[in-house]
Amino acid sequence: MYVSDLHNHWVPKNNATRSGKIGSQATIDKIKKLGIQELFIDTEKGLDCPEGLPADEQKQVQAQQLDSLQVQSDVGGVGKRVSVIEEHDRASRRYLAARNVLDGVLNDVKNHQSIDVVAVEASSEALLESLESNENALACLSHIRSKDSYLLEHSVNVGILLGIFGRSLRLEDSILKELVIGGILHDIGKILVPDAILHKPGKLESNEWEEMKRHVTYGEKILDVTAGLSDLSRSICRLHHERLDGTGYPHGLKESEINRFGRMAAICDVYDAITADRVYHEGMAPDMALRKLIEWSIFHLDKNLVYDFIRCLSAYPVGSLVQLSRNRAGVIIQANRRSPRHPVVRIFYSSTNRLQVEPVVVDLADKGCTYDLVGTLDARQLGIDIKPFL
């Protein structure tokens, strides 16, 4: 049989290839020892098996699971909410400020100085205030990234996602703040990983991958000696790469050893990482990333929390490029939890002419709206850059 590149995240990253023909029983034994209970094979390149679900059907199942998720009402005081466009400028200032604070923190760590916890707390509070006003503004900003600023943007984004996630679960304000702080600092140990490894454009060698994984241990040591941080905030760093089946790192913890907040952090970290463009990785569209979370919830991620996370972002999350009726397409700038197929969309593209049109914002939930959401589109296939329209 020929192992395909679907559902192959269990293959060591330092392997020359992550797909190929199985040549011996010894290889099968090694796969079983990893705890792998199922994988995808390509029957056009190798033998079929008596039982199995074709990939197209698997994707259909994932799509049905997305559609079947019960929607969740908005959180927070409805009266305090403003439009995503009104909140945009304030959210931009706070996002940039959080990035600058983290940049200062990383420089302090590099220079063997203490972390300014007060500044991180202030940034976390400011981000939470913006989420309270309209979380979609920060969600939009989290999709506008630069490959050169990945560490800063990813860290702030995970903090934002944890804030959105925690608010949807109606966690206490004090816990929300600790979650956001933990998210912002979760990858702080990467500042001690050599740049040649951290920014390597190709695949890491086995020794390089081992060093990369040590960023969690480095982060633990940094945060353990940092006064003013809660245990919850520290746990986000310690647990965000652990997996329920024990295949995570650095401690290989099992399900019973990973608390709820560590499980939430793992989901937010993975979602932001796989939707980001990096020097060696093209980011997924948000809706495809949600399907991958469903797939990984079979063994690695907490299934109930994955479904809660999808509910809080909506099955059609911010940043999704969507096909509308009347041959128009646009990007979602405000998700709709109560009715996922009725988000706020900035239309900017003609599907007929494959040309940009004058941008206009429409709320598909408005009674007078003449557009319907037909499905999602692949921005890369169409050669579209959605960032300017977020």
Sequence and secondary structure as in RCSB ss.txt:
>XXXX:A:sequence
MYVSDLHNHWVPKNNATRSGKIGSQATIDKIKKLGIQELFIDTEKGLDCPEGLPADEQKQVQAQQLDSLQVQSDV
GGVGKRVSVIEEHDRASRRYLAARNVLDGVLNDVKNHQSIDVVAVEASSEALLESLESNENALACLSHIRSKDSY
LLEHSVNVGILLGIFGRSLRLEDSILKELVIGGILHDIGKILVPDAILHKPGKLESNEWEEMKRHVTYGEKILDV
TAGLSDLSRSICRLHHERLDGTGYPHGLKESEINRFGRMAAICDVYDAITADRVYHEGMAPDMALRKLIEWSIFH
LDKNLVYDFIRCLSAYPVGSLVQLSRNRAGVIIQANRRSPRHPVVRIFYSSTNRLQVEPVVVDLADKGCTYDLVG
TLDARQLGIDIKPFL
>XXXX:A:secstr
 EE STT TTS TTSS S EE   HHHHHHHHHTT     B TTTS   SS   HHHHHHHHHHHHHHS      
S GGG   HHHHHHHHHHHHHHHHHHHHHHHHHHHTT    HHHHHHHHHHHHHHHHHHHHHHHHHTT   GGGH
HHHHHHHHHHHHHHHHHHTT  HHHHHHHHHHHHHTTGGGGGS HHHHT SS   HHHHHHHHTHHHHHHHHHHT
 TT  HHHHHHHHHTT  TBS  SSS  BGGGS HHHHHHHHHHHHHHHTS BTTB    HHHHHHHHHHHTTTT
S HHHHHHHHHHH SS TT EEEETTTEEEEEEE  SSSTTS EEEEEEETTTTEEEEEEEEETTSTT    EEE
E  HHHHT   GGG 
